[in-house]
């Protein structure tokens, strides 16, 4: 399941991103091969800007309405919401509950893995300076 999900995400997959108005925008979400960045780009527009989010900048991953008040987004049971360290939120609406849970679980695993990696590097650098 994880390998299949990762392959699809590295290639880029169509997802619906939730706008603050409650409407959704079709985007392409992808992960880089090293699993360091989540990129989001509006679908169907060749000149659309791509936003790359370092996984270690994602502070929380939640499903459903858990972060509705914190995010300021009109979340529902089909949403996966990412709270970024800078205070921004990005939510995806995934029409199938099982797929929503898989999306949230695997991406939160990648976020945790990357965050630990970055922390280890910081510790090593701090130890070198001593």
LOTORSE-74303 format. One record per atom (N, C-alpha, C): residue number from 0; residue in one letter; chain; atom name; x negated, y negated, z negated. Coordinates in nm, 2 decimals, always signed. Example, Ala and Ser with C-alpha at 12.3 -4.5 7.8 and 13.67 -1.06 7.14 Angstrom:
2
0;A;A;N;-1.32;+0.57;-0.78
0;A;A;CA;-1.23;+0.45;-0.78
0;A;A;C;-1.32;+0.33;-0.78
1;S;A;N;-1.28;+0.22;-0.71
1;S;A;CA;-1.37;+0.11;-0.71
1;S;A;C;-1.29;+0.00;-0.79
This chain:
130
0;X;A;N;-0.08;+0.12;+0.00
0;X;A;CA;+0.00;+0.00;+0.00
0;X;A;C;-0.09;-0.13;+0.00
1;X;A;N;-0.19;-0.13;-0.09
1;X;A;CA;-0.28;-0.24;-0.10
1;X;A;C;-0.36;-0.26;+0.03
2;X;A;N;-0.41;-0.16;+0.09
2;X;A;CA;-0.49;-0.17;+0.21
2;X;A;C;-0.40;-0.22;+0.33
3;X;A;N;-0.28;-0.17;+0.34
3;X;A;CA;-0.19;-0.21;+0.44
3;X;A;C;-0.15;-0.35;+0.43
4;X;A;N;-0.12;-0.39;+0.31
4;X;A;CA;-0.08;-0.53;+0.28
4;X;A;C;-0.20;-0.63;+0.31
5;X;A;N;-0.32;-0.59;+0.27
5;X;A;CA;-0.44;-0.67;+0.29
5;X;A;C;-0.47;-0.69;+0.44
6;X;A;N;-0.46;-0.58;+0.52
6;X;A;CA;-0.48;-0.58;+0.66
6;X;A;C;-0.38;-0.68;+0.73
7;X;A;N;-0.25;-0.68;+0.69
7;X;A;CA;-0.15;-0.77;+0.74
7;X;A;C;-0.18;-0.91;+0.70
8;X;A;N;-0.23;-0.93;+0.58
8;X;A;CA;-0.25;-1.07;+0.53
8;X;A;C;-0.38;-1.13;+0.60
9;X;A;N;-0.48;-1.05;+0.63
9;X;A;CA;-0.60;-1.10;+0.69
9;X;A;C;-0.57;-1.14;+0.84
10;X;A;N;-0.48;-1.06;+0.90
10;X;A;CA;-0.44;-1.09;+1.04
10;X;A;C;-0.35;-1.22;+1.04
11;X;A;N;-0.28;-1.24;+0.93
11;X;A;CA;-0.18;-1.35;+0.92
11;X;A;C;-0.04;-1.29;+0.94
12;X;A;N;+0.05;-1.33;+0.85
12;X;A;CA;+0.19;-1.28;+0.86
12;X;A;C;+0.28;-1.40;+0.84
13;X;A;N;+0.39;-1.39;+0.90
13;X;A;CA;+0.50;-1.49;+0.89
13;X;A;C;+0.56;-1.48;+0.76
14;X;A;N;+0.57;-1.60;+0.69
14;X;A;CA;+0.64;-1.61;+0.56
14;X;A;C;+0.72;-1.74;+0.57
15;X;A;N;+0.82;-1.74;+0.48
15;X;A;CA;+0.91;-1.86;+0.47
15;X;A;C;+0.86;-1.94;+0.34
16;X;A;N;+0.82;-2.07;+0.36
16;X;A;CA;+0.77;-2.15;+0.25
16;X;A;C;+0.89;-2.24;+0.21
17;X;A;N;+0.91;-2.24;+0.08
17;X;A;CA;+1.03;-2.32;+0.03
17;X;A;C;+0.99;-2.47;+0.02
18;X;A;N;+1.08;-2.55;+0.07
18;X;A;CA;+1.06;-2.70;+0.06
18;X;A;C;+1.13;-2.74;-0.07
19;X;A;N;+1.10;-2.86;-0.11
19;X;A;CA;+1.16;-2.92;-0.23
19;X;A;C;+1.31;-2.94;-0.22
20;X;A;N;+1.35;-2.95;-0.09
20;X;A;CA;+1.50;-2.97;-0.06
20;X;A;C;+1.57;-2.84;-0.07
21;X;A;N;+1.50;-2.72;-0.08
21;X;A;CA;+1.57;-2.59;-0.08
21;X;A;C;+1.57;-2.52;+0.05
22;X;A;N;+1.53;-2.60;+0.16
22;X;A;CA;+1.52;-2.54;+0.29
22;X;A;C;+1.39;-2.46;+0.30
23;X;A;N;+1.38;-2.38;+0.40
23;X;A;CA;+1.25;-2.30;+0.42
23;X;A;C;+1.19;-2.34;+0.55
24;X;A;N;+1.06;-2.33;+0.56
24;X;A;CA;+0.98;-2.36;+0.68
24;X;A;C;+0.90;-2.23;+0.71
25;X;A;N;+0.91;-2.19;+0.84
25;X;A;CA;+0.83;-2.07;+0.87
25;X;A;C;+0.68;-2.11;+0.89
26;X;A;N;+0.60;-2.03;+0.82
26;X;A;CA;+0.46;-2.05;+0.82
26;X;A;C;+0.39;-1.92;+0.84
27;X;A;N;+0.26;-1.93;+0.87
27;X;A;CA;+0.17;-1.81;+0.88
27;X;A;C;+0.08;-1.82;+0.76
28;X;A;N;+0.09;-1.71;+0.68
28;X;A;CA;+0.00;-1.70;+0.56
28;X;A;C;-0.10;-1.60;+0.59
29;X;A;N;-0.23;-1.63;+0.55
29;X;A;CA;-0.33;-1.53;+0.57
29;X;A;C;-0.44;-1.54;+0.46
30;X;A;N;-0.52;-1.44;+0.45
30;X;A;CA;-0.63;-1.43;+0.36
30;X;A;C;-0.76;-1.42;+0.44
31;X;A;N;-0.86;-1.48;+0.40
31;X;A;CA;-0.99;-1.46;+0.47
31;X;A;C;-1.04;-1.32;+0.43
32;X;A;N;-1.14;-1.27;+0.51
32;X;A;CA;-1.19;-1.13;+0.49
32;X;A;C;-1.25;-1.11;+0.35
33;X;A;N;-1.31;-1.21;+0.29
33;X;A;CA;-1.37;-1.19;+0.16
33;X;A;C;-1.27;-1.20;+0.05
34;X;A;N;-1.14;-1.24;+0.08
34;X;A;CA;-1.03;-1.25;-0.02
34;X;A;C;-1.07;-1.37;-0.11
35;X;A;N;-1.11;-1.48;-0.06
35;X;A;CA;-1.14;-1.60;-0.14
35;X;A;C;-1.04;-1.71;-0.12
36;X;A;N;-0.97;-1.71;+0.00
36;X;A;CA;-0.88;-1.82;+0.03
36;X;A;C;-0.75;-1.77;+0.08
37;X;A;N;-0.64;-1.83;+0.04
37;X;A;CA;-0.51;-1.81;+0.10
37;X;A;C;-0.48;-1.93;+0.19
38;X;A;N;-0.46;-1.91;+0.32
38;X;A;CA;-0.43;-2.02;+0.41
38;X;A;C;-0.29;-2.01;+0.45
39;X;A;N;-0.23;-2.13;+0.47
39;X;A;CA;-0.10;-2.15;+0.51
39;X;A;C;-0.09;-2.25;+0.63
40;X;A;N;-0.03;-2.21;+0.73
40;X;A;CA;-0.02;-2.30;+0.85
40;X;A;C;+0.12;-2.29;+0.91
41;X;A;N;+0.18;-2.40;+0.94
41;X;A;CA;+0.32;-2.40;+1.00
41;X;A;C;+0.32;-2.32;+1.13
42;X;A;N;+0.42;-2.23;+1.14
42;X;A;CA;+0.42;-2.14;+1.26
42;X;A;C;+0.48;-2.22;+1.38
43;X;A;N;+0.43;-2.18;+1.49
43;X;A;CA;+0.49;-2.23;+1.62
43;X;A;C;+0.43;-2.37;+1.66
44;X;A;N;+0.34;-2.42;+1.58
44;X;A;CA;+0.27;-2.55;+1.62
44;X;A;C;+0.12;-2.53;+1.63
45;X;A;N;+0.07;-2.53;+1.75
45;X;A;CA;-0.07;-2.51;+1.77
45;X;A;C;-0.16;-2.61;+1.69
46;X;A;N;-0.12;-2.73;+1.68
46;X;A;CA;-0.20;-2.84;+1.62
46;X;A;C;-0.17;-2.86;+1.47
47;X;A;N;-0.09;-2.77;+1.42
47;X;A;CA;-0.05;-2.78;+1.27
47;X;A;C;-0.17;-2.76;+1.19
48;X;A;N;-0.18;-2.85;+1.08
48;X;A;CA;-0.29;-2.84;+0.99
48;X;A;C;-0.29;-2.71;+0.91
49;X;A;N;-0.40;-2.65;+0.89
49;X;A;CA;-0.41;-2.53;+0.80
49;X;A;C;-0.45;-2.57;+0.67
50;X;A;N;-0.38;-2.52;+0.57
50;X;A;CA;-0.42;-2.55;+0.43
50;X;A;C;-0.48;-2.43;+0.37
51;X;A;N;-0.60;-2.44;+0.32
51;X;A;CA;-0.67;-2.33;+0.26
51;X;A;C;-0.68;-2.35;+0.11
52;X;A;N;-0.63;-2.26;+0.03
52;X;A;CA;-0.63;-2.27;-0.11
52;X;A;C;-0.72;-2.16;-0.17
53;X;A;N;-0.83;-2.21;-0.24
53;X;A;CA;-0.91;-2.11;-0.31
53;X;A;C;-0.83;-2.03;-0.41
54;X;A;N;-0.84;-1.90;-0.40
54;X;A;CA;-0.76;-1.81;-0.49
54;X;A;C;-0.79;-1.85;-0.64
55;X;A;N;-0.91;-1.89;-0.67
55;X;A;CA;-0.93;-1.92;-0.82
55;X;A;C;-0.86;-2.05;-0.86
56;X;A;N;-0.81;-2.13;-0.77
56;X;A;CA;-0.73;-2.25;-0.80
56;X;A;C;-0.58;-2.22;-0.83
57;X;A;N;-0.54;-2.09;-0.81
57;X;A;CA;-0.41;-2.05;-0.85
57;X;A;C;-0.40;-2.01;-0.99
58;X;A;N;-0.33;-2.09;-1.07
58;X;A;CA;-0.32;-2.07;-1.21
58;X;A;C;-0.22;-1.96;-1.26
59;X;A;N;-0.10;-1.96;-1.19
59;X;A;CA;+0.00;-1.87;-1.22
59;X;A;C;+0.07;-1.82;-1.10
60;X;A;N;+0.11;-1.69;-1.10
60;X;A;CA;+0.19;-1.63;-1.00
60;X;A;C;+0.32;-1.58;-1.06
61;X;A;N;+0.44;-1.62;-1.01
61;X;A;CA;+0.56;-1.57;-1.08
61;X;A;C;+0.66;-1.53;-0.97
62;X;A;N;+0.76;-1.45;-1.01
62;X;A;CA;+0.86;-1.41;-0.92
62;X;A;C;+1.00;-1.47;-0.98
63;X;A;N;+1.09;-1.49;-0.89
63;X;A;CA;+1.22;-1.54;-0.93
63;X;A;C;+1.22;-1.68;-0.97
64;X;A;N;+1.30;-1.71;-1.07
64;X;A;CA;+1.31;-1.85;-1.12
64;X;A;C;+1.23;-1.89;-1.24
65;X;A;N;+1.13;-1.80;-1.27
65;X;A;CA;+1.05;-1.83;-1.39
65;X;A;C;+0.99;-1.97;-1.40
66;X;A;N;+0.93;-2.02;-1.29
66;X;A;CA;+0.86;-2.15;-1.29
66;X;A;C;+0.95;-2.26;-1.23
67;X;A;N;+1.08;-2.24;-1.22
67;X;A;CA;+1.17;-2.34;-1.16
67;X;A;C;+1.15;-2.48;-1.22
68;X;A;N;+1.15;-2.50;-1.35
68;X;A;CA;+1.14;-2.63;-1.41
68;X;A;C;+1.00;-2.69;-1.39
69;X;A;N;+0.90;-2.60;-1.41
69;X;A;CA;+0.76;-2.64;-1.40
69;X;A;C;+0.72;-2.68;-1.26
70;X;A;N;+0.78;-2.61;-1.16
70;X;A;CA;+0.74;-2.63;-1.02
70;X;A;C;+0.81;-2.75;-0.95
71;X;A;N;+0.93;-2.77;-1.00
71;X;A;CA;+1.02;-2.87;-0.94
71;X;A;C;+1.08;-2.82;-0.81
72;X;A;N;+1.07;-2.69;-0.78
72;X;A;CA;+1.13;-2.63;-0.66
72;X;A;C;+1.25;-2.55;-0.70
73;X;A;N;+1.35;-2.55;-0.60
73;X;A;CA;+1.47;-2.48;-0.62
73;X;A;C;+1.45;-2.33;-0.60
74;X;A;N;+1.39;-2.26;-0.70
74;X;A;CA;+1.35;-2.12;-0.68
74;X;A;C;+1.48;-2.03;-0.70
75;X;A;N;+1.47;-1.92;-0.64
75;X;A;CA;+1.58;-1.82;-0.66
75;X;A;C;+1.51;-1.68;-0.68
76;X;A;N;+1.59;-1.57;-0.68
76;X;A;CA;+1.54;-1.44;-0.71
76;X;A;C;+1.45;-1.39;-0.60
77;X;A;N;+1.45;-1.45;-0.48
77;X;A;CA;+1.37;-1.40;-0.37
77;X;A;C;+1.24;-1.47;-0.36
78;X;A;N;+1.21;-1.56;-0.46
78;X;A;CA;+1.09;-1.64;-0.45
78;X;A;C;+0.97;-1.59;-0.52
79;X;A;N;+0.85;-1.61;-0.46
79;X;A;CA;+0.72;-1.59;-0.53
79;X;A;C;+0.66;-1.73;-0.54
80;X;A;N;+0.63;-1.78;-0.66
80;X;A;CA;+0.58;-1.91;-0.68
80;X;A;C;+0.44;-1.91;-0.73
81;X;A;N;+0.35;-2.00;-0.67
81;X;A;CA;+0.21;-2.01;-0.71
81;X;A;C;+0.20;-2.15;-0.77
82;X;A;N;+0.16;-2.16;-0.90
82;X;A;CA;+0.12;-2.28;-0.96
82;X;A;C;-0.03;-2.30;-0.95
83;X;A;N;-0.07;-2.42;-0.89
83;X;A;CA;-0.21;-2.44;-0.87
83;X;A;C;-0.26;-2.52;-0.99
84;X;A;N;-0.39;-2.51;-1.02
84;X;A;CA;-0.45;-2.58;-1.13
84;X;A;C;-0.43;-2.73;-1.13
85;X;A;N;-0.42;-2.79;-1.01
85;X;A;CA;-0.40;-2.93;-0.99
85;X;A;C;-0.25;-2.97;-1.02
86;X;A;N;-0.17;-2.88;-1.05
86;X;A;CA;-0.03;-2.91;-1.08
86;X;A;C;+0.07;-2.89;-0.97
87;X;A;N;+0.02;-2.87;-0.85
87;X;A;CA;+0.11;-2.84;-0.74
87;X;A;C;+0.17;-2.70;-0.74
88;X;A;N;+0.28;-2.68;-0.67
88;X;A;CA;+0.34;-2.55;-0.66
88;X;A;C;+0.37;-2.52;-0.52
89;X;A;N;+0.35;-2.39;-0.48
89;X;A;CA;+0.39;-2.34;-0.35
89;X;A;C;+0.47;-2.22;-0.37
90;X;A;N;+0.59;-2.21;-0.31
90;X;A;CA;+0.68;-2.10;-0.32
90;X;A;C;+0.71;-2.04;-0.19
91;X;A;N;+0.71;-1.91;-0.18
91;X;A;CA;+0.75;-1.83;-0.06
91;X;A;C;+0.88;-1.76;-0.09
92;X;A;N;+0.97;-1.76;+0.01
92;X;A;CA;+1.09;-1.69;-0.01
92;X;A;C;+1.08;-1.56;+0.07
93;X;A;N;+1.09;-1.45;+0.01
93;X;A;CA;+1.08;-1.32;+0.07
93;X;A;C;+1.21;-1.25;+0.06
94;X;A;N;+1.27;-1.21;+0.17
94;X;A;CA;+1.41;-1.16;+0.17
94;X;A;C;+1.43;-1.03;+0.11
95;X;A;N;+1.33;-0.95;+0.08
95;X;A;CA;+1.35;-0.82;+0.02
95;X;A;C;+1.28;-0.82;-0.11
96;X;A;N;+1.35;-0.77;-0.22
96;X;A;CA;+1.30;-0.78;-0.35
96;X;A;C;+1.18;-0.69;-0.37
97;X;A;N;+1.18;-0.57;-0.31
97;X;A;CA;+1.06;-0.48;-0.32
97;X;A;C;+0.94;-0.55;-0.26
98;X;A;N;+0.96;-0.61;-0.14
98;X;A;CA;+0.85;-0.67;-0.07
98;X;A;C;+0.80;-0.79;-0.15
99;X;A;N;+0.90;-0.87;-0.21
99;X;A;CA;+0.86;-0.98;-0.29
99;X;A;C;+0.77;-0.94;-0.41
100;X;A;N;+0.81;-0.83;-0.47
100;X;A;CA;+0.73;-0.78;-0.59
100;X;A;C;+0.59;-0.73;-0.54
101;X;A;N;+0.58;-0.67;-0.43
101;X;A;CA;+0.45;-0.62;-0.37
101;X;A;C;+0.37;-0.74;-0.34
102;X;A;N;+0.42;-0.84;-0.27
102;X;A;CA;+0.35;-0.97;-0.24
102;X;A;C;+0.30;-1.03;-0.36
103;X;A;N;+0.38;-1.05;-0.47
103;X;A;CA;+0.34;-1.11;-0.59
103;X;A;C;+0.23;-1.03;-0.66
104;X;A;N;+0.25;-0.90;-0.68
104;X;A;CA;+0.16;-0.82;-0.75
104;X;A;C;+0.02;-0.81;-0.69
105;X;A;N;+0.02;-0.79;-0.56
105;X;A;CA;-0.11;-0.78;-0.49
105;X;A;C;-0.19;-0.91;-0.49
106;X;A;N;-0.11;-1.02;-0.46
106;X;A;CA;-0.18;-1.15;-0.45
106;X;A;C;-0.23;-1.19;-0.59
107;X;A;N;-0.15;-1.16;-0.70
107;X;A;CA;-0.20;-1.19;-0.83
107;X;A;C;-0.32;-1.11;-0.87
108;X;A;N;-0.33;-0.98;-0.82
108;X;A;CA;-0.45;-0.90;-0.84
108;X;A;C;-0.57;-0.97;-0.78
109;X;A;N;-0.55;-1.02;-0.65
109;X;A;CA;-0.66;-1.08;-0.58
109;X;A;C;-0.70;-1.21;-0.65
110;X;A;N;-0.60;-1.29;-0.70
110;X;A;CA;-0.63;-1.41;-0.78
110;X;A;C;-0.71;-1.38;-0.90
111;X;A;N;-0.67;-1.28;-0.98
111;X;A;CA;-0.74;-1.24;-1.10
111;X;A;C;-0.88;-1.20;-1.07
112;X;A;N;-0.90;-1.12;-0.96
112;X;A;CA;-1.03;-1.07;-0.92
112;X;A;C;-1.12;-1.19;-0.89
113;X;A;N;-1.07;-1.28;-0.81
113;X;A;CA;-1.15;-1.39;-0.76
113;X;A;C;-1.18;-1.49;-0.88
114;X;A;N;-1.09;-1.51;-0.97
114;X;A;CA;-1.11;-1.59;-1.09
114;X;A;C;-1.22;-1.53;-1.17
115;X;A;N;-1.22;-1.40;-1.19
115;X;A;CA;-1.33;-1.34;-1.27
115;X;A;C;-1.46;-1.35;-1.20
116;X;A;N;-1.46;-1.33;-1.07
116;X;A;CA;-1.58;-1.34;-0.99
116;X;A;C;-1.65;-1.48;-1.01
117;X;A;N;-1.56;-1.59;-1.00
117;X;A;CA;-1.61;-1.72;-1.01
117;X;A;C;-1.66;-1.75;-1.15
118;X;A;N;-1.59;-1.70;-1.25
118;X;A;CA;-1.64;-1.71;-1.39
118;X;A;C;-1.77;-1.65;-1.42
119;X;A;N;-1.79;-1.53;-1.36
119;X;A;CA;-1.92;-1.46;-1.38
119;X;A;C;-2.03;-1.54;-1.31
120;X;A;N;-2.01;-1.59;-1.20
120;X;A;CA;-2.11;-1.67;-1.13
120;X;A;C;-2.15;-1.80;-1.22
121;X;A;N;-2.04;-1.86;-1.28
121;X;A;CA;-2.07;-1.98;-1.36
121;X;A;C;-2.15;-1.94;-1.48
122;X;A;N;-2.12;-1.82;-1.54
122;X;A;CA;-2.20;-1.77;-1.66
122;X;A;C;-2.34;-1.75;-1.62
123;X;A;N;-2.36;-1.68;-1.51
123;X;A;CA;-2.50;-1.65;-1.46
123;X;A;C;-2.58;-1.78;-1.44
124;X;A;N;-2.52;-1.88;-1.38
124;X;A;CA;-2.58;-2.01;-1.35
124;X;A;C;-2.62;-2.08;-1.48
125;X;A;N;-2.52;-2.07;-1.58
125;X;A;CA;-2.55;-2.13;-1.71
125;X;A;C;-2.66;-2.07;-1.78
126;X;A;N;-2.67;-1.93;-1.77
126;X;A;CA;-2.78;-1.86;-1.83
126;X;A;C;-2.91;-1.89;-1.77
127;X;A;N;-2.91;-1.91;-1.64
127;X;A;CA;-3.04;-1.94;-1.57
127;X;A;C;-3.09;-2.08;-1.61
128;X;A;N;-3.00;-2.17;-1.64
128;X;A;CA;-3.05;-2.31;-1.68
128;X;A;C;-3.11;-2.31;-1.82
129;X;A;N;-3.08;-2.21;-1.90
129;X;A;CA;-3.13;-2.20;-2.04
129;X;A;C;-3.28;-2.17;-2.05
